[in-house]
Amino acid sequence: MFEGGQLPGWTFSFQQGAERFTGDYMPDGTIKWTTSIPTDEESVKKMIHELMTFHVYE
């Protein structure tokens, strides 16, 4: 599907309060924010990693 069998990453978005956040989840687990960074970034990263584990890697 992708050249060399490498996945390019995944795009995600979510609403937190009145603000919308978007980013890219890279194959190595890093997150690149494409909007502003949430104030509780570490907590949000943990939730994103958990969701990706169950929805992508299974």
Sequence and secondary structure as in RCSB ss.txt:
>XXXX:A:sequence
MFEGGQLPGWTFSFQQGAERFTGDYMPDGTIKWTTSIPTDEESVKKMIHELMTFHVYE
>XXXX:A:secstr
  GGG    EEEEEEETTEEEEEEE TTS EEESS   TTHHHHHHHHHHHHHHHT  
